[in-house]
């Protein structure tokens, strides 16, 4: 196009309005005027139209609205208007109050055909703009009484919203200051809520607060990112990063909102499907971020709003469900979420052009999110009150239980005291011998109570009685024939006296004595008496051995630390358990010479009894009454310790049994076969001796207990 043609077009536009360009006359310098409805627009679908081509176009259409909204599109849009300054203001300024437009080109054409181009937009660093502001401010250089043709070219991967404000210097920058103040107030609320909830988290250590703190931080970042403040103050030289944060911050906010929602209302306690749905929405937010990073920023922007709406609706419905389940916290959450949701809906409707663009709709997210943050903070505080009331109720219940126990104990004490007084009165009627017997009985009872900790001792009582009964029966069965033989001998003595007193000759006396010996079978009588005496002697010796073993085993008279022979204690325990072995379980003893050690002998014998009894049980479980079972007992010593190993080839133990072996009342035996206290008491006894007990066991192979005891108790 030549110069003359260019001047002609401009003159036509500015002078005769031959191409029907709209004209706006600015008359009030104090006001900030939204003038979008005075502009005409042209869609450039290719995005490659030149300014010269646009000037010649006859396809411009009137916007018809105060704030043109072109949606999310790949097209570029040209807007034009003739602006006349009919005030005394020396200059006019144009403010495009939407900081998310990627590129804004301003063409100013004067009546002489000259034009200038000013470039701005989100992709232009803030510190590279003529006016350091998050919005796009342009100087029009229109003097009083003059006019110019204004062209705007806008393009963006986000929503293309064009709120055009016109005013003098004071009107433009006072409006910008008011916007800054409102945002600062909002950010101050967010800042206070962040620190308030963080300090509450430090007090209660509830992770819901920590998630909520992160949520508040990112919801604040989201709002200032959408208003362009984060770009302006935090990273003014990084437009690409600022462009990405418009996707990242809302997505992270959505993820944190869902995570807080799950924790705060304990969604997992209602249904696993709710958790699955919410996790799926979080995945969608992650996909949004990925698409933005991968270069599909516009597609990510298009998917973000439906995802946010869907997540809001799902949270709303689940909150209503939680309220129906009498979740008090859900009421607070629902109110806060509805307020925020209304803000989201209005904000999106504003972007879609369904509601007008103004200060209220532009700041509705600020208002909604601020109310939400405050209400949810109250909800969290109310949750603490709920926990406190539950704790107080629990304490009250515990106190009531304690008082009831105290009353029962008091009544029992009264009854016991009455019984004791009655018994004492009866005992006073007895002689000193009975008092002494009572003292001895109480001492024996004290030892018996200690002994009853070993549940297996009671199970062995019948076996011990059987062991003693066998030799006693052997003795008693020999007494009767021995008595008979003794009577025969007495009769023999009397018969001899008669023969001796008789007056017959000596040979005849010898003959009669010999005949009498044959009559009573004297040789067999001597042999029988010897065998009967031997049987009685063996039975008495066996009984004495069992009694000695019992005495060594129990050591009821030894409550203090004594020096004892561990080998002797093991042998006494084997005597006690002999009946359990039943001649089918082989006992292998590998004793070494051991020094005497300082210990509580009776308590250690109880430990050996428990372990050997359990070994017998494990072997019986595996072999039943068949042969093949064995128990190996070995001892050794070094300078400071002795070591006792008790191993069996029984059923063994799995890992879970080994972990719980020393727990009180834990047993693998059938009901009635064990109390579960034996190994617990054994463990405590070894610890009391400053020793250690280790277990090596394999299921189906067997078990080995290794006990380590110090020679001297410190």
C-alpha positions as CSV (number, residue, x, y, z in Angstrom):
1,X,0.0,0.0,0.0
2,X,1.4,3.4,-0.9
3,X,1.5,6.4,1.4
4,X,-1.4,8.3,-0.3
5,X,-3.7,5.3,0.0
6,X,-2.8,4.9,3.7
7,X,-3.6,8.5,4.4
8,X,-6.8,8.2,2.6
9,X,-8.0,5.3,4.6
10,X,-7.1,7.0,7.9
11,X,-8.9,10.2,6.9
12,X,-12.0,8.2,6.0
13,X,-11.9,6.5,9.3
14,X,-11.3,9.5,11.5
15,X,-13.1,12.1,9.5
16,X,-16.1,10.8,7.6
17,X,-16.7,7.4,9.5
18,X,-17.1,6.0,6.0
19,X,-16.2,2.6,7.4
20,X,-18.7,3.0,10.3
21,X,-16.0,3.1,13.1
22,X,-17.6,3.6,16.5
23,X,-16.6,6.8,18.3
24,X,-16.5,7.3,22.1
25,X,-16.4,10.8,23.6
26,X,-14.7,10.9,27.1
27,X,-16.3,13.7,29.1
28,X,-15.7,13.0,32.8
29,X,-12.1,13.0,33.8
30,X,-12.9,11.9,37.4
31,X,-14.5,8.6,36.4
32,X,-13.1,5.4,35.2
33,X,-15.3,4.3,32.3
34,X,-15.7,0.7,31.0
35,X,-16.1,1.3,27.3
36,X,-16.1,-2.2,25.8
37,X,-19.5,-1.8,24.2
38,X,-18.1,1.2,22.2
39,X,-15.6,-1.1,20.4
40,X,-16.0,-3.1,17.2
41,X,-14.3,-6.4,16.9
42,X,-12.9,-8.6,14.1
43,X,-11.9,-12.3,14.6
44,X,-8.7,-13.3,13.0
45,X,-9.0,-17.1,12.9
46,X,-5.6,-17.6,11.3
47,X,-3.9,-15.2,13.7
48,X,-1.8,-13.8,10.9
49,X,-3.7,-10.7,9.7
50,X,-1.5,-7.6,9.3
51,X,-2.5,-4.2,10.5
52,X,-2.9,-2.9,6.9
53,X,-5.3,-5.8,6.2
54,X,-7.3,-5.1,9.3
55,X,-7.7,-1.4,8.4
56,X,-9.2,-2.4,5.0
57,X,-11.6,-5.0,6.5
58,X,-15.3,-4.3,6.4
59,X,-16.1,-7.2,8.7
60,X,-15.9,-5.4,12.0
61,X,-18.9,-6.0,14.3
62,X,-20.1,-4.1,17.3
63,X,-19.3,-5.9,20.6
64,X,-22.6,-4.8,22.3
65,X,-21.3,-5.6,25.8
66,X,-19.3,-3.7,28.3
67,X,-16.8,-6.5,28.7
68,X,-16.2,-8.5,25.5
69,X,-15.7,-12.2,26.2
70,X,-14.3,-14.3,23.3
71,X,-13.8,-17.6,25.4
72,X,-10.9,-20.0,25.0
73,X,-9.8,-20.0,21.4
74,X,-6.8,-20.0,19.1
75,X,-8.1,-17.0,17.2
76,X,-6.8,-13.5,17.6
77,X,-9.2,-10.6,17.9
78,X,-8.9,-7.0,16.7
79,X,-10.9,-4.2,18.4
80,X,-11.2,-0.7,17.3
81,X,-12.8,2.6,18.5
82,X,-12.3,6.3,17.9
83,X,-11.7,8.0,21.2
84,X,-12.2,11.8,21.6
85,X,-11.0,13.7,24.7
86,X,-13.7,16.2,25.6
87,X,-12.2,17.0,29.0
88,X,-9.4,19.2,30.3
89,X,-7.3,16.1,31.1
90,X,-3.9,16.5,29.4
91,X,-3.8,12.8,28.6
92,X,-5.9,9.7,28.6
93,X,-5.0,6.2,29.6
94,X,-6.4,2.8,28.7
95,X,-6.4,-0.1,31.2
96,X,-7.0,-3.6,30.1
97,X,-8.0,-5.1,33.5
98,X,-7.4,-8.8,32.7
99,X,-3.8,-9.9,33.4
100,X,-4.0,-13.3,31.7
101,X,-4.0,-12.2,28.1
102,X,-0.8,-13.5,26.5
103,X,-0.3,-10.7,23.9
104,X,-1.8,-7.2,23.6
105,X,-0.9,-4.8,20.7
106,X,-2.1,-1.2,20.8
107,X,-2.2,0.8,17.6
108,X,-2.8,4.5,17.8
109,X,-3.6,6.3,14.6
110,X,-3.8,10.1,14.5
111,X,-5.6,12.4,12.0
112,X,-2.4,12.8,10.0
113,X,-2.2,9.1,9.3
114,X,0.7,8.5,11.7
115,X,0.4,5.5,14.0
116,X,2.4,4.0,16.9
117,X,2.5,0.5,18.3
118,X,2.7,-0.4,21.9
119,X,3.3,-4.1,22.9
120,X,2.2,-5.6,26.2
121,X,0.6,-8.8,27.5
122,X,1.4,-11.6,29.9
123,X,4.3,-12.8,27.8
124,X,6.0,-9.4,28.2
125,X,7.9,-9.3,31.5
126,X,6.4,-6.9,34.0
127,X,9.6,-5.0,34.5
128,X,9.8,-4.5,30.7
129,X,6.4,-2.7,30.4
130,X,6.0,1.0,30.3
131,X,3.8,0.8,33.5
132,X,4.9,-1.7,36.1
133,X,1.5,-3.2,36.8
134,X,-0.1,-6.6,36.6
135,X,-2.8,-5.1,34.3
136,X,-2.0,-3.7,30.9
137,X,-2.0,0.2,31.0
138,X,-1.4,2.2,27.8
139,X,-0.8,6.0,27.4
140,X,-3.1,7.2,24.5
141,X,-1.6,10.7,24.1
142,X,-4.9,12.3,23.2
143,X,-4.9,16.0,24.1
144,X,-8.1,17.9,25.1
145,X,-10.4,18.4,22.0
146,X,-8.5,15.7,20.0
147,X,-9.3,12.2,18.9
148,X,-7.5,9.1,17.7
149,X,-8.4,5.7,16.3
150,X,-7.5,3.0,18.7
151,X,-6.8,-0.6,17.6
152,X,-6.3,-3.5,20.0
153,X,-5.1,-6.9,19.0
154,X,-5.5,-9.6,21.7
155,X,-4.6,-13.3,21.7
156,X,-4.2,-15.8,24.5
157,X,-4.2,-19.5,25.4
158,X,-6.4,-18.7,28.4
159,X,-9.8,-17.2,28.5
160,X,-9.9,-14.0,26.3
161,X,-11.7,-11.5,28.4
162,X,-11.3,-7.8,27.4
163,X,-12.5,-5.4,30.2
164,X,-11.4,-2.0,28.7
165,X,-11.3,0.9,31.1
166,X,-10.6,4.5,30.0
167,X,-9.7,7.4,32.3
168,X,-7.3,10.1,33.2
169,X,-4.1,9.5,35.1
170,X,-5.7,9.9,38.6
171,X,-8.8,7.8,37.7
172,X,-6.7,4.9,36.3
173,X,-4.1,4.7,39.0
174,X,-6.5,5.3,41.9
175,X,-8.5,2.4,40.6
176,X,-5.3,0.3,40.5
177,X,-4.4,1.3,44.0
178,X,-7.9,0.3,45.2
179,X,-7.4,-3.1,43.5
180,X,-4.0,-3.4,45.3
181,X,-5.5,-2.6,48.7
182,X,-8.3,-5.1,48.3
183,X,-5.9,-7.8,47.3
184,X,-3.6,-6.9,50.2
185,X,-6.5,-7.3,52.6
186,X,-7.4,-10.7,51.1
187,X,-3.8,-11.8,51.3
188,X,-3.6,-10.5,54.9
189,X,-6.5,-12.7,55.8
190,X,-4.9,-15.7,54.2
191,X,-1.6,-14.9,55.9
192,X,-3.3,-14.7,59.4
193,X,-5.2,-18.0,58.7
194,X,-2.0,-19.8,57.7
195,X,-0.1,-18.9,60.9
196,X,-3.1,-19.4,63.1
197,X,-3.7,-23.0,61.8
198,X,0.0,-23.8,61.7
199,X,0.4,-22.9,65.4
200,X,-2.7,-24.9,66.2
201,X,-1.1,-27.9,64.3
202,X,2.0,-27.5,66.5
203,X,-0.3,-27.8,69.5
204,X,-2.5,-30.7,68.5
205,X,-0.3,-32.5,65.9
206,X,-3.3,-33.3,63.8
207,X,-2.2,-33.7,60.2
208,X,-5.5,-32.3,59.0
209,X,-4.2,-28.8,60.1
210,X,-1.0,-29.3,58.2
211,X,-2.9,-30.2,55.0
212,X,-5.2,-27.3,55.6
213,X,-2.3,-24.9,56.0
214,X,-0.9,-26.0,52.6
215,X,-4.4,-25.6,51.1
216,X,-4.7,-22.0,52.4
217,X,-1.2,-21.2,51.0
218,X,-2.1,-22.4,47.6
219,X,-5.6,-21.0,47.5
220,X,-4.0,-17.6,48.2
221,X,-1.3,-18.2,45.5
222,X,-4.1,-19.2,43.1
223,X,-6.0,-15.9,43.7
224,X,-3.0,-13.7,43.3
225,X,-1.9,-15.6,40.3
226,X,-5.3,-15.2,38.6
227,X,-5.1,-11.4,39.4
228,X,-1.5,-11.2,38.1
229,X,0.0,-10.2,41.4
230,X,2.3,-13.2,41.8
231,X,3.7,-12.4,38.3
232,X,4.1,-8.8,39.2
233,X,5.9,-9.3,42.6
234,X,7.4,-12.7,42.7
235,X,8.7,-13.6,39.2
236,X,8.3,-10.5,37.0
237,X,11.0,-11.6,34.6
238,X,9.6,-15.1,34.0
239,X,6.5,-14.8,31.9
240,X,6.4,-18.5,30.9
241,X,6.5,-19.6,34.5
242,X,3.8,-17.1,35.4
243,X,1.7,-18.6,32.5
244,X,2.2,-22.1,33.9
245,X,1.3,-21.1,37.5
246,X,-2.3,-20.2,36.3
247,X,-2.7,-24.0,35.8
248,X,-0.4,-25.4,38.5
249,X,-1.7,-23.4,41.5
250,X,-5.4,-24.1,40.9
251,X,-4.6,-27.8,40.3
252,X,-2.5,-28.1,43.5
253,X,-5.2,-26.2,45.4
254,X,-7.8,-28.7,44.1
255,X,-5.6,-31.7,45.2
256,X,-5.1,-30.2,48.7
257,X,-8.8,-29.4,49.0
258,X,-9.7,-33.0,48.3
259,X,-7.0,-34.4,50.7
260,X,-8.1,-32.0,53.4
261,X,-11.7,-33.0,52.8
262,X,-10.9,-36.7,53.1
263,X,-9.0,-36.2,56.4
264,X,-11.3,-33.6,57.9
265,X,-14.5,-35.6,57.4
266,X,-12.9,-39.1,57.6
267,X,-14.3,-40.1,54.3
268,X,-12.7,-43.5,54.4
269,X,-15.0,-44.4,57.3
270,X,-18.0,-44.0,55.0
271,X,-17.1,-45.8,51.8
272,X,-14.0,-46.8,49.9
273,X,-15.7,-45.8,46.7
274,X,-15.8,-42.2,47.9
275,X,-12.1,-42.3,48.4
276,X,-11.6,-43.9,44.9
277,X,-13.7,-41.1,43.3
278,X,-11.8,-38.3,45.1
279,X,-8.4,-39.9,44.2
280,X,-9.5,-40.1,40.5
281,X,-10.3,-36.4,40.6
282,X,-6.8,-35.7,42.0
283,X,-5.4,-37.7,39.0
284,X,-7.3,-35.4,36.7
285,X,-5.7,-32.4,38.3
286,X,-2.3,-34.0,37.8
287,X,-3.1,-34.6,34.1
288,X,-4.0,-30.9,33.8
289,X,-0.5,-30.0,35.2
290,X,1.2,-32.5,32.9
291,X,-0.6,-31.1,29.8
292,X,0.4,-27.6,30.7
293,X,4.1,-28.6,31.1
294,X,4.0,-30.6,27.9
295,X,2.9,-27.5,25.9
296,X,-0.8,-28.1,25.7
297,X,-1.6,-25.1,27.8
298,X,-4.8,-24.2,26.1
299,X,-6.2,-27.8,26.3
300,X,-5.2,-27.9,30.0
301,X,-7.1,-24.6,30.5
302,X,-10.2,-26.0,28.8
303,X,-10.1,-29.1,31.0
304,X,-9.5,-27.3,34.3
305,X,-12.9,-25.6,34.7
306,X,-15.0,-28.8,34.1
307,X,-12.7,-30.7,36.5
308,X,-13.1,-28.0,39.1
309,X,-16.8,-28.0,38.7
310,X,-17.0,-31.8,38.9
311,X,-14.8,-31.9,42.0
312,X,-16.9,-29.2,43.7
313,X,-20.1,-31.1,43.0
314,X,-18.7,-34.4,44.3
315,X,-17.4,-32.8,47.5
316,X,-20.8,-31.1,47.9
317,X,-22.7,-34.4,47.6
318,X,-20.4,-36.3,49.9
319,X,-20.7,-33.5,52.5
320,X,-24.5,-33.8,52.4
321,X,-24.1,-37.6,52.9
322,X,-21.8,-37.0,55.9
323,X,-24.4,-34.6,57.4
324,X,-27.0,-37.3,57.1
325,X,-24.6,-39.6,59.1
326,X,-24.6,-37.0,61.9
327,X,-21.1,-35.6,61.2
328,X,-21.2,-32.3,62.9
329,X,-18.0,-31.1,61.2
330,X,-19.7,-31.7,57.8
331,X,-22.1,-28.8,58.5
332,X,-19.3,-26.3,58.8
333,X,-17.6,-27.7,55.8
334,X,-20.8,-27.7,53.7
335,X,-21.5,-24.0,54.5
336,X,-17.9,-23.0,53.7
337,X,-17.8,-25.1,50.5
338,X,-21.2,-23.7,49.3
339,X,-19.9,-20.2,49.7
340,X,-16.7,-21.0,47.8
341,X,-18.6,-23.0,45.2
342,X,-20.9,-20.0,44.6
343,X,-17.8,-17.9,44.1
344,X,-16.4,-20.5,41.6
345,X,-19.7,-20.7,39.7
346,X,-20.0,-16.9,39.4
347,X,-16.3,-16.6,38.4
348,X,-16.7,-19.2,35.7
349,X,-20.0,-17.7,34.5
350,X,-18.2,-14.4,34.3
351,X,-15.5,-16.1,32.1
352,X,-18.2,-17.6,30.0
353,X,-19.9,-14.3,29.6
354,X,-23.1,-15.3,31.3
355,X,-22.8,-12.7,34.1
356,X,-21.3,-9.2,33.6
357,X,-17.7,-8.4,34.4
358,X,-17.4,-6.0,37.3
359,X,-15.5,-5.6,40.6
360,X,-17.8,-8.0,42.4
361,X,-17.6,-10.8,39.8
362,X,-13.9,-10.1,39.3
363,X,-13.2,-10.5,43.1
364,X,-15.9,-13.1,43.9
365,X,-13.2,-15.8,44.3
366,X,-11.3,-13.6,46.8
367,X,-14.5,-13.1,48.8
368,X,-15.6,-16.8,48.6
369,X,-12.2,-18.2,49.4
370,X,-11.7,-15.8,52.3
371,X,-15.0,-16.7,53.8
372,X,-14.2,-20.4,53.2
373,X,-10.8,-20.1,54.9
374,X,-12.3,-18.4,58.0
375,X,-15.2,-20.8,58.3
376,X,-13.1,-23.9,57.9
377,X,-10.7,-22.5,60.6
378,X,-13.7,-22.3,62.8
379,X,-14.7,-25.8,61.8
380,X,-11.2,-27.1,62.8
381,X,-11.5,-25.2,66.1
382,X,-14.9,-26.8,66.7
383,X,-13.3,-30.2,66.0
384,X,-10.9,-29.5,68.8
385,X,-13.9,-28.7,71.0
386,X,-15.5,-32.0,70.0
387,X,-12.3,-33.9,70.9
388,X,-12.1,-32.0,74.1
389,X,-15.7,-32.9,75.0
390,X,-15.1,-36.5,74.1
391,X,-12.0,-36.5,76.2
392,X,-13.9,-34.9,79.1
393,X,-16.6,-37.5,78.7
394,X,-14.1,-40.3,78.7
395,X,-12.4,-38.9,81.8
396,X,-15.8,-38.6,83.5
397,X,-16.6,-42.2,82.6
398,X,-13.2,-43.3,83.9
399,X,-13.7,-41.3,87.1
400,X,-17.1,-42.9,87.6
401,X,-15.6,-46.3,87.1
402,X,-12.8,-45.5,89.6
403,X,-15.4,-44.3,92.1
404,X,-17.4,-47.5,91.6
405,X,-14.3,-49.6,92.1
406,X,-13.5,-47.6,95.2
407,X,-16.9,-48.3,96.5
408,X,-16.6,-52.0,95.8
409,X,-13.2,-52.1,97.4
410,X,-14.5,-50.2,100.4
411,X,-17.3,-52.7,100.8
412,X,-15.0,-55.6,100.3
413,X,-12.6,-54.2,102.9
414,X,-15.4,-53.9,105.4
415,X,-16.4,-57.5,104.7
416,X,-12.8,-58.7,104.8
417,X,-12.2,-56.7,108.0
418,X,-15.3,-58.4,109.5
419,X,-14.1,-61.8,108.4
420,X,-10.6,-61.1,109.7
421,X,-12.0,-60.0,113.1
422,X,-14.1,-63.2,113.3
423,X,-11.2,-65.4,112.4
424,X,-9.0,-63.5,114.8
425,X,-11.5,-64.1,117.6
426,X,-11.5,-67.8,116.7
427,X,-7.8,-68.0,116.6
428,X,-7.5,-66.4,120.0
429,X,-9.4,-69.3,121.4
430,X,-6.7,-71.7,120.1
431,X,-3.4,-72.4,121.9
432,X,0.0,-71.1,121.0
433,X,0.7,-74.2,118.9
434,X,-2.2,-73.4,116.6
435,X,-0.9,-69.8,116.3
436,X,2.5,-71.1,115.3
437,X,0.9,-73.5,112.8
438,X,-1.1,-70.6,111.4
439,X,2.1,-68.5,110.9
440,X,3.8,-71.5,109.1
441,X,0.7,-71.9,107.0
442,X,0.7,-68.3,106.0
443,X,4.4,-68.5,105.0
444,X,3.6,-71.7,103.0
445,X,0.7,-69.9,101.4
446,X,2.9,-67.0,100.4
447,X,5.3,-69.4,98.7
448,X,2.4,-71.3,97.1
449,X,1.0,-68.1,95.6
450,X,4.4,-67.4,94.0
451,X,4.5,-71.0,92.8
452,X,1.1,-70.8,91.3
453,X,2.4,-68.3,88.7
454,X,3.7,-71.4,87.0
455,X,0.5,-72.9,85.4
456,X,2.3,-76.1,84.5
457,X,3.1,-76.9,88.1
458,X,-0.5,-77.7,88.8
459,X,-0.7,-79.9,85.8
460,X,2.3,-82.0,87.1
461,X,0.7,-82.6,90.6
462,X,-0.9,-85.9,89.5
463,X,2.3,-87.0,87.9
464,X,4.3,-86.4,91.0
465,X,1.8,-88.3,93.1
466,X,2.0,-91.1,90.7
467,X,5.8,-91.1,90.9
468,X,5.7,-91.3,94.7
469,X,2.8,-93.8,94.7
470,X,4.7,-96.4,92.7
471,X,7.6,-97.0,95.1
472,X,5.3,-96.7,98.1
473,X,3.0,-99.3,96.6
474,X,6.1,-101.4,96.1
475,X,7.0,-101.1,99.8
476,X,3.4,-101.8,101.0
477,X,3.0,-104.8,98.8
478,X,6.2,-106.3,100.3
479,X,5.2,-105.7,103.9
480,X,2.5,-108.4,104.1
481,X,4.6,-111.3,102.8
482,X,7.5,-110.1,105.0
483,X,5.2,-110.1,108.0
484,X,4.2,-113.7,107.1
485,X,7.8,-114.8,106.8
486,X,8.7,-113.1,110.1
487,X,5.8,-115.0,111.8
488,X,7.1,-118.2,110.4
489,X,10.5,-117.4,111.8
490,X,9.0,-116.7,115.2
491,X,7.2,-120.0,115.1
492,X,10.4,-121.7,114.1
493,X,12.2,-120.2,117.2
494,X,9.4,-121.5,119.4
495,X,9.6,-124.9,117.8
496,X,13.4,-125.0,118.3
497,X,12.9,-124.1,122.0
498,X,10.5,-127.1,122.4
499,X,12.9,-129.4,120.6
500,X,15.8,-128.3,122.8
501,X,13.8,-128.7,126.0
502,X,12.8,-132.2,125.1
503,X,14.8,-135.0,126.6
504,X,15.4,-137.0,123.4
505,X,19.0,-137.6,122.3
506,X,20.9,-135.1,120.4
507,X,20.8,-137.0,117.0
508,X,17.1,-137.2,117.3
509,X,16.9,-133.5,118.1
510,X,19.0,-132.7,115.0
511,X,16.8,-135.0,113.0
512,X,13.6,-133.2,114.1
513,X,15.1,-129.8,113.4
514,X,16.1,-130.9,109.9
515,X,12.6,-132.2,109.3
516,X,11.1,-128.9,110.5
517,X,13.4,-126.8,108.2
518,X,12.3,-129.0,105.3
519,X,8.7,-128.5,106.4
520,X,8.9,-124.7,106.3
521,X,11.2,-124.6,103.3
522,X,13.8,-122.7,105.3
523,X,16.2,-121.9,102.3
524,X,13.4,-120.4,100.2
525,X,12.2,-118.4,103.3
526,X,15.7,-116.8,103.7
527,X,15.8,-115.9,99.9
528,X,12.3,-114.5,100.0
529,X,13.0,-112.3,103.1
530,X,16.2,-111.0,101.4
531,X,14.2,-110.0,98.2
532,X,11.4,-108.4,100.2
533,X,13.8,-106.4,102.2
534,X,15.7,-105.4,99.0
535,X,12.4,-104.3,97.4
536,X,11.4,-102.2,100.5
537,X,14.9,-100.6,100.5
538,X,14.6,-99.7,96.8
539,X,11.1,-98.3,97.2
540,X,12.1,-96.2,100.2
541,X,15.3,-95.0,98.4
542,X,13.2,-94.0,95.3
543,X,10.7,-92.2,97.5
544,X,13.6,-90.4,99.3
545,X,15.1,-89.4,95.9
546,X,11.7,-88.0,94.7
547,X,11.3,-86.1,98.0
548,X,14.8,-84.8,97.8
549,X,14.2,-83.7,94.2
550,X,11.0,-81.9,95.3
551,X,12.8,-80.2,98.1
552,X,15.7,-79.1,95.8
553,X,13.2,-78.0,93.2
554,X,10.9,-75.9,95.3
555,X,13.4,-74.4,97.8
556,X,10.4,-72.9,99.6
557,X,12.7,-71.9,102.5
558,X,15.0,-69.9,100.4
559,X,13.7,-66.3,99.6
560,X,17.1,-64.7,99.5
561,X,19.9,-65.0,97.0
562,X,21.9,-68.2,97.6
563,X,24.7,-70.0,95.9
564,X,23.3,-73.0,94.1
565,X,24.3,-75.8,91.7
566,X,22.4,-75.4,88.5
567,X,23.1,-79.0,87.4
568,X,21.5,-80.2,90.6
569,X,18.5,-77.9,90.0
570,X,18.1,-79.3,86.4
571,X,18.2,-82.9,87.8
572,X,15.6,-82.1,90.4
573,X,13.3,-80.7,87.7
574,X,13.8,-83.8,85.6
575,X,12.7,-85.9,88.6
576,X,9.5,-83.8,88.8
577,X,8.8,-84.2,85.1
578,X,9.7,-87.9,84.9
579,X,6.1,-88.9,84.7
580,X,5.5,-86.5,81.7
581,X,8.3,-88.2,79.8
582,X,6.5,-91.6,80.1
583,X,9.6,-93.5,79.0
584,X,8.9,-92.4,75.3
585,X,10.9,-89.2,75.3
586,X,14.6,-89.5,75.5
587,X,16.5,-87.0,77.7
588,X,20.1,-86.3,76.7
589,X,22.2,-84.5,79.4
590,X,25.4,-82.8,78.4
591,X,26.5,-81.2,81.7
592,X,29.8,-79.5,82.3
593,X,31.3,-78.7,85.6
594,X,29.7,-75.5,86.8
595,X,30.6,-73.2,89.6
596,X,28.0,-72.3,92.1
597,X,26.1,-69.1,91.1
598,X,24.3,-66.5,93.1
599,X,20.5,-66.8,92.4
600,X,17.1,-67.6,93.7
601,X,17.2,-71.4,93.2
602,X,13.5,-72.2,93.6
603,X,12.6,-69.5,91.0
604,X,15.2,-70.8,88.5
605,X,13.9,-74.3,89.0
606,X,10.4,-73.0,88.1
607,X,11.9,-71.6,84.9
608,X,13.4,-74.9,84.0
609,X,10.1,-76.7,84.8
610,X,8.2,-74.4,82.4
611,X,10.6,-74.8,79.5
612,X,10.9,-78.6,79.9
613,X,7.1,-78.9,80.2
614,X,6.6,-76.9,77.0
615,X,9.3,-79.0,75.4
616,X,7.4,-82.2,76.4
617,X,4.2,-80.7,75.0
618,X,5.9,-79.8,71.7
619,X,7.4,-83.3,71.3
620,X,4.1,-85.0,72.2
621,X,2.3,-82.9,69.6
622,X,4.8,-84.1,67.0
623,X,5.4,-87.8,68.0
624,X,2.3,-88.5,70.1
625,X,3.1,-91.8,72.0
626,X,5.6,-93.0,69.5
627,X,9.3,-93.0,70.1
628,X,11.7,-90.6,68.5
629,X,11.2,-87.5,70.6
630,X,14.1,-86.1,72.5
631,X,15.0,-83.3,74.8
632,X,18.7,-82.2,75.1
633,X,19.9,-80.3,78.1
634,X,23.4,-78.8,78.1
635,X,25.3,-76.6,80.5
636,X,28.6,-74.7,80.3
637,X,30.4,-71.8,81.9
638,X,33.0,-69.1,81.3
639,X,34.6,-66.6,83.6
640,X,31.5,-64.5,84.2
641,X,28.4,-66.4,83.0
642,X,26.9,-69.9,82.9
643,X,24.8,-71.0,79.9
644,X,21.9,-73.5,79.9
645,X,20.5,-74.9,76.7
646,X,17.2,-76.8,76.6
647,X,16.4,-78.0,73.1
648,X,13.7,-80.3,71.7
649,X,12.8,-81.8,68.3
650,X,9.1,-81.0,68.6
651,X,6.7,-79.0,66.4
652,X,8.7,-75.7,66.7
653,X,7.2,-72.2,66.4
654,X,6.5,-69.7,63.7
655,X,7.6,-66.0,63.8
656,X,4.4,-64.7,65.2
657,X,4.5,-67.2,68.1
658,X,8.2,-66.3,68.8
659,X,7.3,-62.6,68.9
660,X,4.4,-63.1,71.4
661,X,5.9,-65.9,73.5
662,X,6.6,-63.8,76.6
663,X,3.3,-62.0,76.6
664,X,1.1,-62.7,79.6
665,X,-1.8,-65.1,78.9
666,X,-0.5,-65.9,75.4
667,X,-0.6,-69.7,74.7
668,X,-0.8,-72.0,71.8
669,X,-2.2,-74.9,73.9
670,X,-5.8,-75.9,73.8
671,X,-8.3,-74.6,76.3
672,X,-7.6,-76.1,79.8
673,X,-4.0,-77.1,78.9
674,X,-2.2,-73.9,79.7
675,X,-2.8,-70.4,81.2
676,X,-0.2,-68.5,79.2
677,X,1.7,-67.3,82.2
678,X,4.6,-69.7,82.3
679,X,6.9,-68.2,79.8
680,X,6.0,-64.6,80.9
681,X,7.0,-65.5,84.5
682,X,10.1,-67.3,83.2
683,X,11.2,-64.3,81.3
684,X,10.7,-61.9,84.2
685,X,12.6,-64.3,86.5
686,X,15.6,-64.4,84.1
687,X,15.5,-60.5,83.9
688,X,15.4,-60.4,87.7
689,X,18.6,-62.4,87.7
690,X,20.2,-59.9,85.3
691,X,20.3,-62.6,82.7
692,X,19.1,-63.1,79.1
693,X,17.0,-65.7,77.4
694,X,17.1,-66.3,73.7
695,X,15.0,-68.6,71.5
696,X,15.9,-70.4,68.3
697,X,13.0,-72.2,66.7
698,X,11.9,-73.5,63.3
699,X,8.4,-74.7,62.5
700,X,8.4,-78.5,62.2
701,X,12.0,-78.9,63.3
702,X,12.2,-77.9,67.0
703,X,13.0,-75.2,69.6
704,X,16.1,-74.3,71.6
705,X,16.1,-72.0,74.7
706,X,19.5,-70.5,75.6
707,X,19.6,-69.0,79.1
708,X,22.6,-66.8,80.1
709,X,23.0,-66.1,83.9
710,X,25.8,-64.1,85.7
711,X,27.8,-66.0,88.3
712,X,27.6,-63.0,90.7
713,X,24.6,-60.8,91.1
714,X,25.6,-57.1,91.2
